Amino acid sequence: TIRVMTLLGIKLSPTKRHKMRTTQHFLGASNDLSRIQSDEAVVFGPKLGGREALIGVIQSHRSSQSLSSTDASSLRGKSQWLDSQLFGRPCRGAFSALIARQYYEHAVHITPNMSFSLDCIESAAENMPCRHISFTRARRLPVVVYSDCSSGGQYGLRVGILIFHPTKGVFAFSVDPPQSFIDTWLPRDNYINLGELIAGPITCSVFGALLRNEDVVWFVDNTSALSALIRRASSTEDLNTLALVFGLSMSALHARVWFEYVQSASNPSDVLSRDAWADPDVQRRLASGEWTRVDAAVPWHSYSIAQVPDLFRAFQASLE
């Protein structure tokens, strides 16, 4: 590089000269090229000491039980930068308390909601691996997921999920969220957005074995749910919880997902969210073996905000 610069008439000062190495730091991030030949991939992550520095800031605020608007702004900026370098962007749903403190609240004490956000960010900094970006063409076809929710069902909602696995076949699932679970959401006139969003965590719970270590293309026909699933966050508290749970669940499965919008008329899971197993077309596909019906218990309790720290621990356990 120095010879090329010299030929171009550019003279680098000694402080600008570095020996060639596989890992370089740029803009506060570590760019690891050591696996470019073996795995055809580059690993992007926090620079050495970056995780520990952020954890130290969080623990300092815990010790003082104080976090001002200025502190929230600074911590949010540092956390967002770290989050961009971690697998699955795991922190995005945990920023709501920091945003509220930065712009709207006048308190400085650590509230339970703020404590939870700090827990999430600290756990992510401790447990989540760096981003792994492949530079080769995909070696296998992705898993394709369609999900939908209708206002039918025993309690006013029915979720339908249809999974096309490139080697294992097509799997169909339908479930009515129980009233006890619906009652944990904020009161509203229409719960369809939440029903569309809860399909994400349900799919991870029921079809985790099919999604693990896979590339996933996911089609959703509800723009509100689609936005929350993509961002792993929402400005609405209960939507934010489900989006955060989904993001962490996908990270625990080591699955990479790409979302697309699909019109309701073109969504094949629509029928599973309506008449489900009573529909003649569904019965025909099941009888012919084209689809496989899946009956599984849904762990509704695991989709609450109280269970999020367990998801971080589950992710760490999956790495061991």
The 8 nearest C-alpha neighbors of each residue, nearest first, counted from 0:
[[1, 3, 2, 4, 5, 16, 19, 6],
 [0, 2, 4, 3, 5, 11, 16, 10],
 [3, 1, 5, 4, 0, 6, 7, 9],
 [2, 4, 0, 6, 5, 1, 7, 9],
 [3, 5, 9, 1, 7, 2, 6, 0],
 [6, 4, 8, 2, 9, 7, 3, 10],
 [7, 5, 3, 8, 4, 2, 9, 1],
 [8, 6, 4, 5, 9, 3, 2, 10],
 [7, 9, 5, 6, 4, 10, 3, 2],
 [10, 8, 4, 5, 7, 11, 6, 3],
 [9, 11, 5, 8, 12, 4, 1, 7],
 [12, 10, 15, 9, 13, 16, 1, 4],
 [11, 13, 15, 14, 10, 16, 9, 1],
 [14, 12, 16, 15, 11, 17, 10, 1],
 [13, 15, 12, 16, 17, 11, 18, 10],
 [16, 14, 13, 12, 11, 17, 10, 1],
 [17, 15, 13, 14, 11, 12, 18, 1],
 [18, 16, 19, 15, 14, 13, 20, 1],
 [17, 19, 20, 16, 21, 0, 15, 23],
 [20, 18, 17, 21, 22, 23, 16, 0],
 [21, 19, 22, 18, 23, 17, 32, 33],
 [20, 22, 32, 33, 31, 23, 19, 30],
 [23, 21, 31, 30, 20, 32, 29, 24],
 [22, 24, 30, 29, 25, 31, 21, 20],
 [25, 23, 29, 28, 30, 27, 46, 26],
 [24, 26, 28, 27, 23, 29, 30, 46],
 [27, 25, 28, 24, 29, 46, 45, 80],
 [26, 28, 25, 46, 24, 45, 29, 49],
 [29, 27, 45, 46, 25, 24, 26, 44],
 [28, 30, 24, 46, 44, 45, 43, 23],
 [31, 29, 43, 23, 22, 24, 42, 32],
 [30, 32, 22, 42, 33, 41, 21, 29],
 [33, 31, 21, 41, 35, 34, 22, 30],
 [32, 34, 21, 31, 35, 22, 36, 41],
 [35, 33, 37, 38, 32, 36, 40, 39],
 [34, 36, 39, 40, 32, 33, 38, 37],
 [37, 35, 39, 34, 38, 33, 40, 32],
 [36, 38, 34, 35, 39, 40, 33, 32],
 [39, 37, 40, 34, 35, 36, 133, 41],
 [40, 38, 35, 36, 37, 134, 133, 34],
 [41, 39, 133, 35, 38, 132, 134, 34],
 [40, 42, 32, 132, 35, 31, 131, 34],
 [41, 43, 131, 31, 130, 30, 132, 129],
 [44, 42, 30, 130, 29, 129, 84, 31],
 [43, 45, 129, 84, 29, 28, 130, 85],
 [46, 44, 28, 49, 29, 84, 81, 47],
 [45, 47, 29, 28, 49, 27, 48, 44],
 [48, 46, 49, 45, 29, 50, 51, 28],
 [47, 49, 51, 50, 52, 46, 45, 53],
 [50, 48, 52, 46, 45, 51, 47, 53],
 [51, 49, 53, 52, 124, 48, 54, 45],
 [50, 52, 54, 48, 53, 49, 55, 124],
 [53, 51, 55, 49, 50, 54, 48, 56],
 [52, 54, 56, 55, 50, 51, 57, 49],
 [53, 55, 51, 57, 56, 52, 121, 58],
 [54, 56, 52, 58, 53, 57, 51, 59],
 [55, 57, 59, 53, 54, 58, 52, 60],
 [58, 56, 54, 60, 59, 55, 61, 53],
 [59, 57, 61, 55, 60, 56, 54, 62],
 [58, 60, 56, 62, 61, 57, 55, 63],
 [61, 59, 63, 57, 58, 62, 65, 64],
 [60, 62, 64, 58, 59, 63, 57, 65],
 [61, 63, 59, 60, 64, 58, 65, 57],
 [62, 64, 60, 65, 61, 59, 66, 58],
 [65, 63, 61, 109, 62, 60, 108, 66],
 [64, 66, 108, 63, 107, 60, 109, 67],
 [67, 65, 107, 70, 108, 60, 71, 109],
 [68, 66, 107, 70, 69, 71, 65, 106],
 [67, 69, 101, 71, 70, 100, 72, 66],
 [70, 68, 72, 67, 71, 73, 101, 66],
 [69, 71, 67, 73, 68, 72, 66, 74],
 [72, 70, 68, 74, 97, 69, 101, 73],
 [71, 73, 69, 75, 70, 101, 74, 76],
 [72, 74, 70, 76, 75, 71, 69, 77],
 [75, 73, 71, 77, 76, 72, 78, 70],
 [74, 76, 78, 72, 73, 77, 71, 79],
 [75, 77, 73, 79, 74, 78, 72, 80],
 [78, 76, 74, 80, 75, 79, 81, 73],
 [79, 77, 75, 81, 80, 76, 82, 74],
 [78, 80, 82, 76, 81, 77, 75, 83],
 [79, 81, 77, 83, 82, 78, 76, 84],
 [80, 82, 78, 84, 83, 79, 77, 45],
 [81, 83, 79, 85, 88, 84, 80, 90],
 [84, 82, 80, 81, 85, 88, 79, 86],
 [83, 85, 44, 82, 81, 130, 129, 43],
 [86, 84, 129, 130, 82, 83, 88, 128],
 [85, 87, 130, 129, 88, 128, 127, 84],
 [86, 88, 89, 250, 85, 246, 247, 249],
 [87, 89, 82, 86, 85, 90, 83, 91],
 [90, 88, 87, 91, 247, 246, 82, 123],
 [91, 89, 93, 92, 120, 82, 88, 119],
 [90, 92, 93, 232, 94, 89, 231, 88],
 [91, 93, 232, 243, 90, 231, 94, 239],
 [94, 92, 116, 90, 91, 95, 119, 120],
 [93, 95, 97, 96, 92, 91, 98, 116],
 [96, 94, 98, 97, 93, 99, 92, 234],
 [97, 95, 99, 113, 98, 94, 100, 112],
 [98, 96, 100, 94, 71, 99, 95, 101],
 [97, 99, 101, 95, 96, 100, 102, 94],
 [98, 100, 96, 103, 97, 101, 102, 104],
 [101, 99, 104, 97, 68, 98, 102, 103],
 [100, 102, 68, 98, 71, 99, 72, 97],
 [103, 101, 99, 100, 98, 104, 68, 97],
 [102, 104, 99, 100, 101, 105, 98, 68],
 [105, 103, 100, 106, 99, 102, 101, 68],
 [104, 106, 107, 103, 100, 68, 67, 102],
 [107, 105, 104, 108, 67, 100, 68, 66],
 [106, 108, 67, 66, 65, 109, 105, 68],
 [109, 107, 65, 64, 106, 66, 110, 67],
 [108, 110, 64, 113, 65, 114, 66, 107],
 [109, 111, 113, 112, 114, 108, 115, 107],
 [112, 110, 114, 113, 115, 109, 116, 96],
 [113, 111, 115, 110, 114, 96, 116, 109],
 [112, 114, 110, 116, 96, 115, 111, 109],
 [113, 115, 111, 117, 112, 116, 110, 118],
 [114, 116, 118, 112, 113, 117, 111, 119],
 [117, 115, 93, 113, 119, 118, 114, 120],
 [116, 118, 114, 120, 115, 119, 121, 113],
 [119, 117, 115, 121, 116, 120, 122, 114],
 [120, 118, 116, 122, 117, 121, 123, 115],
 [121, 119, 123, 117, 122, 118, 90, 124],
 [120, 122, 124, 118, 123, 119, 54, 117],
 [123, 121, 125, 119, 124, 120, 126, 118],
 [122, 124, 120, 127, 126, 125, 121, 119],
 [125, 123, 121, 122, 50, 126, 120, 127],
 [126, 124, 122, 123, 121, 127, 50, 54],
 [127, 125, 123, 315, 124, 122, 128, 311],
 [126, 128, 123, 85, 124, 125, 86, 129],
 [129, 127, 86, 85, 126, 130, 44, 131],
 [128, 130, 85, 44, 86, 43, 84, 131],
 [129, 131, 86, 85, 43, 42, 84, 44],
 [132, 130, 42, 41, 129, 43, 133, 40],
 [133, 131, 41, 40, 42, 130, 134, 43],
 [134, 132, 40, 135, 39, 41, 131, 38],
 [135, 133, 40, 39, 132, 136, 41, 35],
 [136, 134, 133, 137, 39, 40, 138, 38],
 [135, 137, 138, 134, 133, 139, 39, 140],
 [138, 136, 139, 135, 140, 141, 133, 214],
 [139, 137, 136, 140, 135, 141, 214, 213],
 [140, 138, 137, 141, 165, 214, 136, 213],
 [139, 141, 165, 142, 138, 137, 214, 164],
 [142, 140, 214, 215, 143, 216, 139, 213],
 [141, 143, 215, 164, 163, 216, 214, 165],
 [142, 144, 216, 163, 215, 217, 162, 141],
 [145, 143, 217, 162, 161, 218, 216, 163],
 [146, 144, 218, 161, 268, 160, 217, 219],
 [147, 145, 160, 268, 159, 219, 198, 161],
 [146, 148, 159, 269, 195, 158, 268, 272],
 [149, 147, 158, 195, 272, 157, 194, 159],
 [148, 150, 151, 157, 272, 156, 273, 191],
 [149, 151, 156, 155, 157, 152, 191, 148],
 [152, 150, 155, 156, 149, 157, 273, 153],
 [153, 151, 157, 156, 155, 175, 154, 150],
 [152, 154, 155, 175, 151, 156, 157, 177],
 [155, 153, 152, 156, 178, 177, 175, 176],
 [154, 156, 150, 151, 152, 153, 157, 175],
 [157, 155, 150, 152, 151, 149, 154, 175],
 [156, 158, 175, 152, 272, 149, 148, 151],
 [159, 157, 148, 272, 174, 173, 147, 175],
 [158, 160, 272, 271, 173, 147, 268, 146],
 [161, 159, 146, 172, 268, 145, 171, 173],
 [160, 162, 171, 145, 268, 170, 144, 146],
 [163, 161, 144, 170, 169, 143, 164, 145],
 [162, 164, 169, 143, 142, 168, 144, 165],
 [163, 165, 142, 168, 167, 166, 169, 162],
 [166, 164, 140, 167, 142, 163, 168, 141],
 [167, 165, 164, 168, 163, 140, 142, 169],
 [168, 166, 164, 165, 169, 163, 209, 170],
 [167, 169, 164, 166, 163, 165, 170, 290],
 [170, 168, 163, 290, 162, 291, 164, 171],
 [171, 169, 291, 162, 290, 161, 292, 293],
 [172, 170, 161, 292, 293, 160, 291, 290],
 [173, 171, 160, 293, 159, 292, 161, 170],
 [172, 174, 159, 158, 271, 160, 275, 272],
 [173, 175, 158, 157, 176, 159, 172, 272],
 [174, 176, 157, 152, 156, 177, 158, 153],
 [177, 175, 174, 156, 178, 180, 157, 181],
 [178, 176, 179, 180, 175, 181, 154, 153],
 [177, 179, 181, 180, 154, 182, 176, 155],
 [178, 180, 182, 177, 181, 183, 176, 299],
 [179, 181, 182, 178, 177, 183, 176, 299],
 [180, 182, 178, 183, 179, 184, 177, 176],
 [183, 181, 179, 180, 184, 178, 185, 186],
 [182, 184, 181, 180, 185, 179, 303, 237],
 [185, 183, 182, 181, 237, 186, 180, 193],
 [184, 186, 187, 237, 183, 182, 236, 181],
 [187, 185, 184, 188, 182, 190, 189, 183],
 [188, 186, 189, 185, 190, 184, 191, 193],
 [187, 189, 190, 186, 191, 185, 192, 193],
 [188, 190, 187, 191, 192, 186, 150, 193],
 [189, 191, 193, 192, 194, 187, 188, 156],
 [190, 192, 194, 193, 189, 195, 148, 149],
 [193, 191, 195, 194, 190, 224, 196, 223],
 [194, 192, 196, 195, 191, 190, 197, 238],
 [193, 195, 191, 197, 196, 192, 148, 190],
 [196, 194, 148, 192, 193, 198, 197, 147],
 [195, 197, 224, 193, 198, 194, 199, 192],
 [196, 198, 199, 194, 200, 195, 193, 201],
 [197, 199, 201, 196, 195, 200, 202, 146],
 [198, 200, 197, 202, 201, 196, 245, 203],
 [199, 201, 245, 203, 202, 197, 198, 204],
 [202, 200, 198, 204, 203, 199, 205, 197],
 [201, 203, 205, 199, 206, 200, 204, 198],
 [202, 204, 207, 200, 201, 206, 205, 248],
 [205, 203, 201, 202, 207, 206, 200, 297],
 [204, 206, 202, 203, 207, 201, 295, 297],
 [207, 205, 209, 202, 208, 203, 204, 210],
 [206, 208, 203, 210, 209, 204, 205, 211],
 [207, 209, 206, 211, 210, 205, 252, 203],
 [210, 208, 206, 207, 211, 164, 213, 142],
 [211, 209, 207, 213, 208, 254, 212, 206],
 [210, 212, 252, 213, 208, 254, 209, 253],
 [213, 211, 253, 254, 252, 210, 214, 255],
 [214, 212, 254, 210, 211, 215, 255, 141],
 [213, 215, 255, 141, 254, 256, 142, 216],
 [216, 214, 256, 142, 141, 143, 255, 213],
 [215, 217, 143, 257, 256, 258, 142, 144],
 [218, 216, 144, 258, 143, 145, 257, 259],
 [217, 219, 145, 259, 260, 261, 258, 144],
 [220, 218, 260, 221, 261, 146, 225, 145],
 [219, 221, 261, 262, 263, 260, 222, 218],
 [222, 220, 224, 223, 219, 225, 195, 192],
 [223, 221, 225, 224, 226, 220, 260, 219],
 [224, 222, 226, 225, 221, 192, 227, 196],
 [225, 223, 196, 227, 226, 222, 221, 192],
 [224, 226, 222, 228, 223, 227, 221, 229],
 [225, 227, 229, 223, 224, 228, 222, 230],
 [228, 226, 224, 230, 232, 231, 233, 229],
 [229, 227, 231, 225, 226, 230, 242, 224],
 [228, 230, 226, 227, 231, 225, 258, 232],
 [229, 231, 232, 227, 228, 226, 91, 233],
 [232, 230, 242, 228, 243, 227, 246, 229],
 [231, 233, 92, 239, 230, 227, 242, 91],
 [234, 232, 239, 235, 227, 238, 92, 236],
 [233, 235, 236, 239, 232, 95, 238, 227],
 [236, 234, 233, 238, 239, 237, 232, 240],
 [237, 235, 239, 238, 240, 234, 233, 185],
 [236, 238, 240, 239, 235, 184, 241, 185],
 [239, 237, 241, 235, 240, 236, 233, 242],
 [238, 240, 233, 232, 236, 242, 237, 241],
 [241, 239, 237, 243, 238, 242, 304, 244],
 [240, 242, 244, 238, 243, 239, 245, 197],
 [243, 241, 231, 239, 245, 232, 240, 244],
 [242, 244, 92, 240, 246, 231, 245, 241],
 [245, 243, 241, 247, 242, 246, 248, 240],
 [246, 244, 200, 248, 242, 243, 247, 199],
 [247, 245, 243, 249, 248, 231, 244, 242],
 [246, 248, 250, 244, 249, 245, 89, 251],
 [249, 247, 251, 245, 250, 246, 244, 203],
 [250, 248, 252, 246, 251, 247, 254, 245],
 [249, 251, 253, 247, 252, 248, 87, 254],
 [252, 250, 314, 248, 249, 253, 247, 317],
 [251, 253, 211, 249, 254, 250, 212, 248],
 [254, 252, 212, 250, 251, 211, 249, 255],
 [255, 253, 212, 213, 252, 249, 211, 214],
 [256, 254, 214, 215, 213, 253, 257, 249],
 [255, 257, 215, 216, 214, 254, 258, 217],
 [256, 258, 216, 217, 215, 259, 255, 214],
 [259, 257, 217, 216, 218, 256, 229, 260],
 [258, 260, 218, 217, 261, 219, 257, 216],
 [259, 261, 219, 220, 218, 262, 258, 225],
 [262, 260, 220, 219, 218, 266, 263, 265],
 [261, 263, 265, 220, 264, 266, 260, 219],
 [262, 264, 266, 265, 220, 261, 269, 221],
 [263, 265, 262, 266, 269, 267, 261, 220],
 [264, 266, 262, 263, 267, 261, 269, 220],
 [265, 267, 263, 268, 269, 264, 261, 262],
 [268, 266, 269, 265, 270, 145, 161, 264],
 [269, 267, 271, 161, 270, 266, 159, 160],
 [270, 268, 272, 267, 271, 266, 147, 273],
 [269, 271, 273, 272, 268, 275, 274, 267],
 [272, 270, 275, 159, 268, 269, 273, 173],
 [273, 271, 159, 158, 157, 148, 269, 270],
 [272, 274, 270, 271, 275, 151, 149, 269],
 [273, 275, 278, 277, 270, 271, 276, 272],
 [274, 276, 271, 273, 277, 278, 270, 272],
 [275, 277, 278, 281, 274, 282, 271, 279],
 [278, 276, 274, 275, 279, 282, 281, 280],
 [277, 279, 274, 281, 276, 280, 275, 282],
 [280, 278, 282, 281, 283, 277, 276, 284],
 [281, 279, 283, 282, 278, 284, 285, 270],
 [280, 282, 284, 278, 283, 279, 276, 285],
 [281, 283, 279, 285, 280, 284, 286, 278],
 [284, 282, 280, 286, 281, 285, 287, 279],
 [285, 283, 289, 281, 287, 290, 286, 282],
 [284, 286, 290, 282, 288, 283, 287, 291],
 [285, 287, 283, 288, 284, 282, 289, 290],
 [288, 286, 284, 289, 285, 283, 290, 282],
 [287, 289, 285, 290, 286, 284, 291, 283],
 [290, 288, 284, 287, 285, 169, 291, 286],
 [289, 291, 285, 169, 288, 284, 170, 292],
 [292, 290, 170, 171, 285, 169, 293, 288],
 [291, 293, 171, 170, 172, 290, 294, 285],
 [294, 292, 172, 171, 295, 291, 170, 173],
 [295, 293, 292, 172, 296, 173, 174, 171],
 [294, 296, 293, 297, 205, 172, 174, 204],
 [295, 297, 298, 294, 205, 299, 204, 174],
 [296, 298, 299, 295, 201, 205, 204, 174],
 [299, 297, 300, 301, 296, 204, 302, 201],
 [300, 298, 301, 297, 302, 180, 303, 176],
 [299, 301, 302, 298, 303, 180, 306, 297],
 [302, 300, 299, 303, 306, 298, 307, 305],
 [303, 301, 300, 299, 244, 241, 304, 306],
 [304, 302, 305, 301, 306, 300, 240, 307],
 [303, 305, 306, 307, 240, 302, 244, 241],
 [306, 304, 303, 307, 308, 301, 309, 302],
 [307, 305, 309, 304, 301, 303, 308, 310],
 [306, 308, 310, 309, 304, 305, 244, 311],
 [309, 307, 311, 310, 306, 312, 119, 305],
 [310, 308, 312, 307, 306, 311, 313, 305],
 [311, 309, 313, 307, 308, 312, 314, 247],
 [310, 312, 314, 308, 313, 309, 315, 122],
 [311, 313, 309, 315, 314, 310, 316, 308],
 [314, 312, 310, 316, 311, 315, 309, 317],
 [313, 315, 251, 311, 317, 312, 316, 310],
 [314, 316, 312, 318, 317, 313, 126, 311],
 [317, 315, 313, 319, 318, 314, 312, 311],
 [318, 316, 314, 315, 319, 313, 251, 252],
 [319, 317, 315, 316, 314, 251, 313, 128],
 [318, 316, 317, 315, 314, 313, 312, 126]]
